[in-house]
């Protein structure tokens, strides 16, 4: 926890796992936090309540469509002899059992962090300031040790919760400038996913009119994709096609997270971010296949892909692109934020969508 951090948000998480380090200075925006007395609503779920939130939330279909390969990755087990239905139950029970109680130092530090952010959120994105915060703590063995969201809850792995406690003394002493930039960015990033889920109609123009994606209805799939897809809890709707002509190419791709054929896939080390080729048909959309395998490219290999979006981090799903972009835009934690691609349009969208 002592090495300096960069500001790449969390694409690194998907490649190598979460590593939090050091205290990178955030600077002036956070220092204004004490000026606004109105406090946010912040809840920390108990072990029992957190398990219920993950496993038994009415209407939550997260486990209902989970594939066998991703179930193996999520449980760190080959799940030998299990049917898909049994594997889904195993993942649900595994994650419910992984919920942990927050330590008092963790809740105090996270609450202080949210309170310090509140004036900045009220100024730049009032929708965030009006939205309650709810946290679940999860063992690092679950979900690859990655922060994510489920419903209205931000799910923090235990090492992230501990990292907040580590900087809690600085917050309590009124020295928020010493707080880790990555931890603050993470909070806003994850709360963006909560808002995307609660207000999809607000975020769709950002995805379509600003980022340039097209919603496919219905979204195409194939037997190969049905086996190998990996469901991102923060971007479960794999319904977006991107026209490559916007970045100097031709045709359309559908960004996907997939898992290779392994007896024991590792999460997140074995994730693959690909662009699946799709085409319009009279009936809607179709995946282009070579034999029975979708024609696809690594997103990193698509010329112009990363350069099109404001940040190259996590640009495998529009929800993630939005969360990375908006966290940096709200915090203004990179010096060139206003000159990055698409940022004027993002700012124009935010004036009304996040009011």
Buried (B, 14 or more C-beta within 10 A) or exposed (E): BEEEBEBBBBBBBBEEBBEBBBBBEBEEBBBEBEEBEEEBEBBBBEBEBBBBBBBEBEEEEBBEEBBBBBBBBBBBBEBEEBEBEEBBBBBBBBBBBBBBBBBEBBBBBBBBBBBBBBBBBBBBBEBBBEBEBBBBBBBBBBBBBBBBBBBBBBBBBBBBBBBBBBBBEBBEEEEBBBBBBBBBBBBBBBBBBBBBBEBEEBBBBBBBEBBBBBEBEEBBBBEBBEBBBBBBBBBBBBBBBBBBEEBEBEBBBBBBBBBEEEEEBBBBEBBBBBBBBBEEEEEEBBBBBEEEEBBBBEBEEBEEBBEBBBBBBBBBBBBBBBBBBBBBBBBBBBEEBEEBBBBEBBBEBBEEBBE
